[in-house]
Amino acid sequence: MTNLVVALQAEAGPIIEALDLVQDRPAGIFPVYCNGSLSLVVSGIGRTHCAAAVTHLFHRTAQSVDQAWLNIGIAGHQQAPIGSVLLASRITEHASGRSWYPPYVLDVKLLRSPLVTVDEPERHYPDCCAYDMEASGFYQIACRCSTGELVQSLKIISDNSGSDLDLTADQISLLIADQMSAIESTVGQLSDLSRVLDTVRPLPDLSSLYLKQWHFTVSQRHQLTALLSRLKARSGQLPAVPGTSVCQDASAVLTWLESKLSALPVNLSAPQGAEAADRVEQQP
């Protein structure tokens, strides 16, 4: 299952048309549109609404572990041209100062840029990055529903320091429609990655090797399974189970697995040569 999350009906319109989505019934608290293994929810503006919409869609789509999640919408940027499309390399919540780093796992030729989520429309663009109002709420909740590799945020630049911030619904829809090729490519790769992760998810008897040696809470068991899956997906193999002299408790085991994961390359399909030059991340 691949889940798309947008804030505005004007953003949803071109996607619904291009992907042949049909409104799901009965209607819930958020509009949901589906076509087979693809779902889209319209959250409304703001990170709180977006977080709630992610939760709503997760419970509505059978709560599968390896679902892909993509936040799509417009954003402002200090320098990027209007109409350009980017993937978030870092998502920062302005209100709290917290940041998240979506793994670089998609082989798409898109600009990568830091993204700041604000609670009011940004009109001054103090840093060289994108600004939106939903991504931080989307990302932190979607990462609780799936593995981080499957959670990404794609933004189309709608305004910058020299433009008019007040856009009509038709203008917003046109910006999205003009980038449907990039959107469909990103959706396709996320869907493919979701299927790959599903096939390499560790068998229960593999997790049992850890469960026999340490006591894990229910939450820690979910973390254990997710970490083992991510390690297998990135490296093709798993490290030997550490001894109790290395990890005294379940918390230490999770920390140890996270260190193994951090030591691996973040990009599953690292660009080479000229492609790498095209994908240099913008710094704030």
Secondary structure as GFF3:
##gff-version 3
##sequence-region A 1 284
A	DSSP	beta_strand	2	6	.	.	.	ID=ss1
A	DSSP	alpha_helix	9	18	.	.	.	ID=ss2
A	DSSP	beta_strand	22	23	.	.	.	ID=ss3
A	DSSP	beta_strand	32	35	.	.	.	ID=ss4
A	DSSP	beta_strand	38	42	.	.	.	ID=ss5
A	DSSP	alpha_helix	47	60	.	.	.	ID=ss6
A	DSSP	beta_strand	68	77	.	.	.	ID=ss7
A	DSSP	beta_strand	85	93	.	.	.	ID=ss8
A	DSSP	beta_strand	99	100	.	.	.	ID=ss9
A	DSSP	beta_strand	111	117	.	.	.	ID=ss10
A	DSSP	beta_strand	130	132	.	.	.	ID=ss11
A	DSSP	alpha_helix	135	145	.	.	.	ID=ss12
A	DSSP	three_ten_helix	148	150	.	.	.	ID=ss13
A	DSSP	beta_strand	151	159	.	.	.	ID=ss14
A	DSSP	alpha_helix	169	178	.	.	.	ID=ss15
A	DSSP	alpha_helix	180	200	.	.	.	ID=ss16
A	DSSP	alpha_helix	204	211	.	.	.	ID=ss17
A	DSSP	alpha_helix	218	235	.	.	.	ID=ss18
A	DSSP	alpha_helix	250	262	.	.	.	ID=ss19
A	DSSP	alpha_helix	273	278	.	.	.	ID=ss20
###
